[in-house]
């Protein structure tokens, strides 16, 4: 796994239009090499944009959180492999993960199991019908992802250390909900700073609003990369 901060910072393009996404990518230039595209941009032409980013040499994390019957998941993953994506999320349900792993076999696509969304706390998990707390549910799904042969896990940085103990050193631990010191949490409930997340065992950090909503996105990305580099080299 690369020790470079630039390979570990994933900027979330959580914006409504391709024009705005293109502006962010242009503004960040060579400073950022990895981008996340989720539902909002995907449904505004973002899938074609994702292909274009990949063809231009950028890495793309397609955050689709797939979950369906085995055949549908497998066929979706096969097409995503052809798009040249670097990472893809699916919900960490054992059957879906097994189907995805089989479909991606032989490719460079890193499959990530989504455990518990960082916008959810203990009450939210109970309301969703799970008879356990977020931490216990995250660890159970991490173990299932390891068993299925997934490339990594998406979880809160708060669970990164415990997840790392379960999945070992090789799998990716991708953590959203990253906020520089003093930044607003927004709708995230389980957050950490970049330095805290890396120290806890995160391999990749997803940062959206603190960069794309900043007055100076390039300066914001450079500050986060500097904090990450300091932690990785310390």
TARAVEN-V610336 format. One record per run of one state. SS is the DSSP state (2 for helix, 1 for strand, 0 for the rest). FROM is the first residue (numbers start at 1). LEN is the number of residues. If there is no record, write none. Layout:
SS	FROM	LEN
SS	FROM	LEN
//
This chain:
0	1	4
2	5	4
1	9	4
0	13	5
2	18	14
0	32	2
1	34	4
0	38	1
2	39	17
0	56	3
1	59	8
0	67	3
2	70	14
0	84	3
1	87	5
0	92	2
2	94	11
0	105	5
1	110	5
0	115	7
2	122	6
0	128	6
2	134	15
0	149	3
1	152	3
0	155	2
2	157	11
0	168	4
1	172	4
0	176	2
1	178	1
0	179	13
1	192	1
0	193	1
2	194	7
0	201	3
1	204	4
0	208	1
2	209	4
0	213	4
2	217	17
0	234	1
//
